[in-house]
Amino acid sequence: MIESMDVRHVPGADAFSEPNTAPARRARCAHCHGPFGMIRRRRSGRQFCSVACMDGYDDALRETVRAKARWYDLIDRLRARNT
């Protein structure tokens, strides 16, 4: 039986003896996924490496919204036609 005061050294169990082996997560651009330079641009909770990436992200987002709107419009027209 192990007593409550029994302290034994288990190899590899000491959390302070091993260096942190997990790779550091680096922040990346929300559009091109590239590393940041000296300046980060931020918009709506996202970070960008350049103004061009901000504009490209906005264009891609607008196109996604337009595509969804076209699908919803098609669904509405088909529902109106079937009733």
C-alpha positions as CSV (number, residue, x, y, z in Angstrom):
1,M,0.0,0.0,0.0
2,I,1.3,3.5,-0.9
3,E,1.1,5.9,2.0
4,S,-0.1,9.5,1.3
5,M,3.4,10.9,2.2
6,D,5.2,8.4,-0.2
7,V,6.7,10.5,-3.0
8,R,8.4,8.5,-5.7
9,H,10.1,9.9,-8.7
10,V,8.6,8.5,-11.9
11,P,10.8,9.0,-15.0
12,G,9.2,11.4,-17.5
13,A,6.4,12.4,-15.0
14,D,8.0,15.7,-13.9
15,A,6.2,18.4,-16.0
16,F,9.0,21.0,-15.4
17,S,11.9,18.8,-16.6
18,E,10.7,18.4,-20.2
19,P,10.8,21.4,-22.6
20,N,7.6,22.3,-24.3
21,T,7.6,20.2,-27.4
22,A,4.3,21.5,-28.9
23,P,4.9,23.8,-31.9
24,A,3.9,27.4,-31.4
25,R,0.8,28.3,-33.3
26,R,1.6,31.2,-35.6
27,A,-1.1,33.6,-36.6
28,R,-1.8,33.7,-40.4
29,C,-3.6,35.9,-42.8
30,A,-7.3,35.1,-43.0
31,H,-7.2,35.3,-46.9
32,C,-3.9,34.1,-48.1
33,H,-2.8,32.2,-45.0
34,G,0.6,33.8,-45.2
35,P,2.7,35.1,-42.3
36,F,2.3,38.7,-41.1
37,G,4.9,41.3,-41.7
38,M,5.4,44.4,-39.6
39,I,1.8,45.5,-39.8
40,R,-1.5,43.6,-39.3
41,R,-4.7,44.9,-40.6
42,R,-7.9,43.9,-38.8
43,R,-11.5,43.9,-39.9
44,S,-14.5,42.2,-38.3
45,G,-12.5,39.9,-36.1
46,R,-10.1,38.7,-38.8
47,Q,-6.5,39.6,-39.4
48,F,-4.9,40.3,-42.8
49,C,-1.3,40.8,-44.0
50,S,-2.1,43.5,-46.6
51,V,-4.9,45.8,-47.9
52,A,-5.0,43.6,-51.0
53,C,-5.8,40.5,-48.9
54,M,-8.5,42.5,-47.1
55,D,-10.1,43.5,-50.4
56,G,-9.8,40.0,-51.8
57,Y,-11.4,38.5,-48.7
58,D,-14.3,41.1,-49.0
59,D,-14.8,40.2,-52.7
60,A,-14.9,36.5,-51.9
61,L,-17.3,37.1,-49.1
62,R,-19.6,39.2,-51.3
63,E,-19.6,36.5,-54.0
64,T,-20.5,33.9,-51.4
65,V,-23.4,36.0,-50.2
66,R,-24.6,36.6,-53.8
67,A,-24.5,32.8,-54.5
68,K,-26.6,32.1,-51.4
69,A,-29.0,34.8,-52.4
70,R,-29.4,33.2,-55.9
71,W,-30.1,29.8,-54.4
72,Y,-32.7,31.2,-52.0
73,D,-34.3,33.1,-54.8
74,L,-34.4,29.9,-56.9
75,I,-36.0,27.9,-54.0
76,D,-38.6,30.7,-53.5
77,R,-39.5,30.6,-57.2
78,L,-39.8,26.8,-57.2
79,R,-42.0,26.9,-54.1
80,A,-44.2,29.6,-55.5
81,R,-44.6,27.6,-58.8
82,N,-45.6,24.4,-56.9
83,T,-48.3,26.0,-54.8
